[in-house]
Amino acid sequence: EYWKIECSSEAAAKNMIKYIYTGTIDDVPIDTVRDHLRLVTMFKLEPMGQLFQKRIIDSLDTSNCIKYLNLALSNPFLRQLKEKAIKTIVDNLSSLVSLEEWEDLVRSQPSLTTEILRIYFMR
């Protein structure tokens, strides 16, 4: 007999078990971030949440910064990810503004993109 963790991807469940036994986690695929957050909240594993947020931040680059910013906007726990994603966007804005993801961000988050542009031009 086994115990099933509902509302969780296999990767998130494995990371939770690994964290409980070793204090470490494996990589966090972007499509499992919400599942990881759900487990962190459900089982009150804030230190695991900090570790998994650090993993995400370490994998942040121009190819995923807008996607990660959108994820961070959906969860207040990911404040550090939000800050790092904004910094990555500001540092690489000239190569990002032509992307459809940027256009979507402008439409969905006009005040945030205005703030990003203000930071970009004020530096």
C-alpha positions as CSV (number, residue, x, y, z in Angstrom):
1,E,0.0,0.0,0.0
2,Y,1.2,3.5,-0.7
3,W,0.2,7.0,0.2
4,K,-0.7,9.3,-2.7
5,I,-0.1,13.0,-2.5
6,E,-3.1,14.6,-4.2
7,C,-2.8,17.8,-6.3
8,S,0.9,17.3,-7.0
9,S,3.1,16.4,-9.8
10,E,5.5,13.5,-9.4
11,A,8.5,15.9,-9.6
12,A,7.1,18.0,-6.7
13,A,6.3,15.0,-4.6
14,K,9.7,13.5,-5.1
15,N,11.4,16.8,-4.2
16,M,9.3,17.0,-1.0
17,I,10.3,13.5,0.0
18,K,13.9,14.2,-0.9
19,Y,13.9,17.4,1.1
20,I,12.4,15.8,4.1
21,Y,15.1,13.1,4.1
22,T,18.1,15.0,2.9
23,G,17.4,18.7,3.1
24,T,18.1,19.0,-0.7
25,I,15.9,19.1,-3.8
26,D,16.5,18.4,-7.5
27,D,15.8,20.8,-10.3
28,V,12.4,22.4,-10.5
29,P,10.8,22.1,-13.9
30,I,8.8,25.3,-14.6
31,D,5.6,23.4,-15.1
32,T,5.8,22.1,-11.6
33,V,6.3,25.4,-9.7
34,R,2.7,25.6,-8.6
35,D,2.7,22.0,-7.4
36,H,5.8,22.7,-5.4
37,L,4.2,25.8,-3.9
38,R,1.1,23.9,-3.0
39,L,3.2,21.3,-1.1
40,V,5.2,23.9,0.7
41,T,2.0,25.5,1.9
42,M,0.1,22.3,2.6
43,F,2.9,20.7,4.7
44,K,4.3,24.0,6.1
45,L,7.7,23.4,4.5
46,E,8.8,27.1,4.2
47,P,12.6,26.2,4.2
48,M,11.9,23.9,1.3
49,G,10.1,26.7,-0.4
50,Q,13.1,29.0,0.0
51,L,15.4,26.3,-1.4
52,F,13.2,25.7,-4.4
53,Q,12.9,29.4,-5.0
54,K,16.7,29.6,-5.0
55,R,16.8,26.8,-7.6
56,I,14.4,28.7,-9.8
57,I,16.4,31.9,-9.4
58,D,19.6,30.1,-10.3
59,S,18.0,29.0,-13.6
60,L,16.7,32.4,-14.4
61,D,17.9,33.8,-17.8
62,T,16.6,35.8,-20.8
63,S,14.8,32.8,-22.2
64,N,12.5,32.4,-19.2
65,C,12.6,35.6,-17.2
66,I,9.1,36.9,-18.4
67,K,7.6,33.4,-17.8
68,Y,9.1,33.3,-14.3
69,L,7.9,36.9,-13.6
70,N,4.3,35.9,-14.4
71,L,4.7,32.9,-12.1
72,A,6.0,35.1,-9.3
73,L,3.1,37.6,-9.8
74,S,0.7,34.8,-9.0
75,N,2.2,34.0,-5.6
76,P,3.5,36.4,-2.9
77,F,5.9,33.8,-1.6
78,L,8.0,34.2,-4.8
79,R,8.9,37.9,-4.0
80,Q,12.6,37.2,-4.5
81,L,12.0,35.5,-7.9
82,K,9.9,38.6,-8.9
83,E,12.7,40.9,-8.0
84,K,15.4,38.9,-9.9
85,A,13.1,38.4,-12.9
86,I,12.5,42.2,-13.1
87,K,16.3,42.8,-12.9
88,T,16.9,40.2,-15.6
89,I,14.3,41.9,-17.8
90,V,15.7,45.3,-17.2
91,D,19.3,44.1,-18.0
92,N,18.1,42.5,-21.2
93,L,15.2,44.7,-22.3
94,S,16.5,45.5,-25.8
95,S,16.4,41.8,-26.7
96,L,13.1,41.1,-25.0
97,V,10.8,43.9,-26.2
98,S,10.3,42.3,-29.6
99,L,9.0,39.1,-28.1
100,E,5.3,38.2,-27.9
101,E,5.8,37.4,-24.2
102,W,6.8,41.0,-23.6
103,E,3.7,42.2,-25.5
104,D,1.5,39.9,-23.4
105,L,3.1,41.3,-20.2
106,V,2.5,44.9,-21.4
107,R,-1.2,44.1,-22.0
108,S,-1.7,42.1,-18.8
109,Q,0.5,44.2,-16.4
110,P,0.7,47.8,-17.7
111,S,1.7,49.4,-14.4
112,L,4.5,46.8,-13.9
113,T,5.8,47.2,-17.4
114,T,5.8,50.9,-16.9
115,E,7.8,50.4,-13.7
116,I,10.3,48.1,-15.6
117,L,10.7,50.8,-18.3
118,R,11.2,53.5,-15.6
119,I,13.9,51.4,-14.0
120,Y,15.5,50.8,-17.4
121,F,15.7,54.4,-18.4
122,M,16.7,55.7,-14.9
123,R,19.8,53.5,-14.5
